[in-house]
């Protein structure tokens, strides 16, 4: 058992320089029964845009506050302690801003131990403790609640979660031990592992209450008053707290090990074995079924110290910073004051992609959207599809009836392109062929106003070439979405030499209005994401062409930690699309990109690959085997991986030299947001530096110093 009171925490003082301290003032509240409750309100003195966080200085002050309250409780001055936060926020977790300054694993362990010492003391005050979760409670914020004796939640709280696994670490201040012992193993697996891996899904207050994390839920208007009244009821015995999801002996003996085994299989199937934190969290949850709280906390100390000093966490923090900061302030975006106000949107095309565009524009911008196609049948089908999707959103409760009706009324289809005359922003979703796109833009340019913005969704064609037929090519901008349109957060905004600042500014403002993150790229083949995915797919195709079995190729890519293997990705985006992108890249850079007739032969088949129950590729279909051209010189997984790593490092370096994007951070951001590349790789560049690929490819690293764990 760790004696936290005997530990010297002074080395943490060096980490408090940039900390925004969250203070913990106390006021006594006399309850209706006469009991006195000491109410702590966490507050960093900033507004809600700067959440309370829990850094070393904050924990030191909170520790002193709780020690004082423990003495007062022993003297009979108070009968309970409650902790809440400033308006809208309890706490957003640990302050990770100075983690890069950690000098050693020993100091990293002190961070875990300090949290356990301070927050853990909420369960050892001599009187009951209450957490009044009045708003956002993430990570250490939720662990404050878990360490308290009782918990209430504001029904309007923004989000409740333990997101640590998403960042490459684990809940290290009690969460991994306390949560499964509060709500059962299956529920804890969902909160600690599944939700973070689902794009960092958060719980709503009602969900937290239903799971049994919270003991009571109250409306925002009277939240504190209701919580105080409820706490008084608990103290007097008038309110009895029942926890139906607390695991019993039978669950620990039978359900627990089965749930852990199933979760492990799910993880191996979905994410492979490269990410460390999900498996460390799984082991902690497994061991939480027995033993003491002190033993559980000690396991968390070691696990957190190990992960927080590792390469994957360093890369994850780099990636998190890109997504939270750089993505919100796009590099190269012109002044938003130059943007044209968009009051009506035109979509050329009425197929699946066009319908997705129209739905997104009408939902997010709430302006009229008109779609067009070659014949009325296609137009009617497209409009019907959009309205059907609006109906599905209404049925799920994501839109109320009035809003759904308004959105339906804003969508219109026509074969008469003259109705595009008053559109401010027109985007095409037609066949990926230069001549087709030139034809539709030439026709629409004669109809729309001179200052209307034209946007092409091309995935790899030259935007300048598409615009070369226009009278005003400066109005054309690349506006490349990723599929599925509603889900993927990236838009590549492509600038040609002719593109005006007004067109570019409009594109960035519209992207933000759509709830997307925009990254500026030059008009280069494949832009960013498809250029690099083509590199990955090309190396996979090359290995097959040489005679390597599909299972060996998929295995070779596993160390990259990508969300899916290369052929699974191709199968998702479509073999025809992949064939087109590979042809484009191989035509532009024949010495660096591989393309073969295999892509086109496979694209003509209804089914190309066979999969297991987990969706993993197991082999080619019989039809695919008949058309595949393969050699008799298979290569080893290690060779394939080295080719991919070195090829990516070389291509990224060339892209930076060509000025495709301003900095390598923009490439990593595109890969994270547009291709789902994992945080644990930091996108690509930190991983390539770490694996030595950068040195092998161009004799240097992308980052100086490379982004590595402590002591690496």
Steps between C-alpha positions, in 0.01 A plus 500: 500500500635840401524752783431818303556719808867406512579586136703809412301678229733802474635395154154589363557864594709541185191427291282781635652790305231532231216348698170685523422413861152381585430623852280322754323756724260365764177630648286339768138427415250428778257237376129483597574228757759720672793304360787710368641418158833648388466583130817519287465682167779434251572819306799613292368854470449474123176477303354174368729503195792417730386198701625415847799266475692306762871578495758452778436838668124447479530158664729637770245769593207257484696258719546770765130591477392139553749450786350804676147366448602162639620671818175698522299180451691334785419800720130466419482837322369357173289195417573464127722632221385572145703598195368676190634728229465844351209556263463223238819319602618268776841423346640398162757266651871517560701797374721333239660818367837439666522123455776545241715646779489182707864408571448133586262210552535553876357852474226368270406252772474792745223650283294183541579473870418866567158456341433191707616672818287811455190384312504167682469686832140586407409153624692542826376824656321345796167627363314420175619683189276610213596591145258745342585453131364830374657485152785361295675214683777330305778272618619626838181706525290184492748326731431771759140381490594131510715550809212676678247306706199623300445675166232719341502640148353804327269384218652764271866409559696515173682167515616230740779260405825323571674581167854398601530198267431737209820684599713191547479476881255358757275642776771528761334670799266222602282462193631163383436344843199686633278508190466124436434448871224761480319417175618150403760381253298523178396860564854592605644349181267725302601816686874437536583329168219486243389864517851651470565279198176620335642841415507587870127460565373671817211421732201725545383556860199269462725223368739544794204477738355194324836323517512562874798735493278769649260443790258782413429737212341845536395775256735792438264768630512372858799268486701618802192544723372154404842344557535657845148387594575148373831489691318599817255216438789255469658627822174469696410162351193640327656423158623149437756458223467180297765391250351229284803458275753436774657161424430210732704189570344307211591768246859507622532121467321446168405809296822693571755264338268432205449873436876561514569216256237627256631855526854383427383316191306807387806722543728265309245483219427874482831672577766230492759472774713810439315753724613444859256695715180302420668177606653651814155635591353156433748337738424756772124444463557125514700520824247741656265204566699407811750643744493826693458857384859572608624221273287633215640850544857367509440320168371824350811683623731263314287479186464877469872561561588246232258632237550872563873462431451292184523584130130448434391757758752755369364454148142510629556833674652640179195378305257630763661843481464499120130413518419735786703802391642493146178362348303788650737764360575387142842610380478712184129583525433860383312750713146370550371852429579433131255210485187530290179456699338173395120521484435222248699192399495311171605135468572365152409133501235303685677172576609366838785746556294797377214403731741483795628847412150645474393348832807636678463851352130526582544363854796715596452822303116503502488661154317393182681221315425414137625182330504419129582207274457382142138391530204549733505137614846536651409834654184360659691203636763730651244729666310199633823360647577829677151526645514137609822568692337802665216270603746254655659780703152605616414142597820476707409822683794693356260743331162619625199495268502871418871503416467187286217661302701819455798304367285302257356826369849642444602216265398526136590305185486610138634431152475871425842640584370856476382447859870514598512868403476628857728238659800640686684168530482217243669163551521213253468130576534352153718229345873528580611600152646838405288546188174431682580747777612764250176461309272547804696800630508667158123468479429618855744796480280659232202485738626603844610845613858614433595476866339159565750245630548173310632197690623168368499186713768331291706251698815509290457696175662838432270779614684744271437276199131474590485880523700567183178522295341760727468870422574570867726220628574704814156404636580124494623322812557136587267383775580133556276310742566152635253216514269463689439874465297538821766329714847583369614835646751609232463716191810559287470856367704514182648825370618549143725784383183675380276448805402834656518574871122554495436150364749349742359688798146395405610137484650514851196679646260253336706203624482633854126557462467135398675397822810383312871563542661646188867467405649708218686304232665589172361371171719187486399148387302323774538806726597353842291205614449319170861552400622323812227237497596428140853438625371253757261327259764490228749317720229249597415449132870464410544223758198311362629546145827342613310198629454574874182350655240757609516387864876563509454847348231594752723372784789712373299818552394417858790685674377828347197477731264617226124459551491244218731316264567625144262265321228552756540874436487452122191284540339780705576790264433289191732323259407734213589806706826337611585411140440859390710650781785255438495582128507872576794471737695254283451729200620804699792327672571172316832451674345505850145362471396150405194421293406180321225366283394291801311801642284532189441126467388479863287816470285321243403224746198508737701338784877522529606380845382253762480609863470338841229589754713791625513651152866408445621389159560126476558464126384572148169379364519231230407760240784725617749213489414440135582855388792582733843526342754381758866410491697234679728712719303563822653742749521485879278719723806685626599597147150626418485705821842657434391592146186668634684685777782622276261584217278708727799683651637578154164616364421721800843663470440567128154643573652742749770602252230555236295712741190280482434611860688750718632253760514131583240560772243565225574164339456322833178691564363393160584135564340506845180677391467369146630144520457407866872457563551433870598748766763251622691560174447877522366475147812379319809713551576425869462128423729518196761689703472246781536200265807640326320535166566874480873446545501221242300705247667841524761490773313714754181508708181699459510619861793642695528333739287201393175458691587220741413383846705601804845347497457355151 
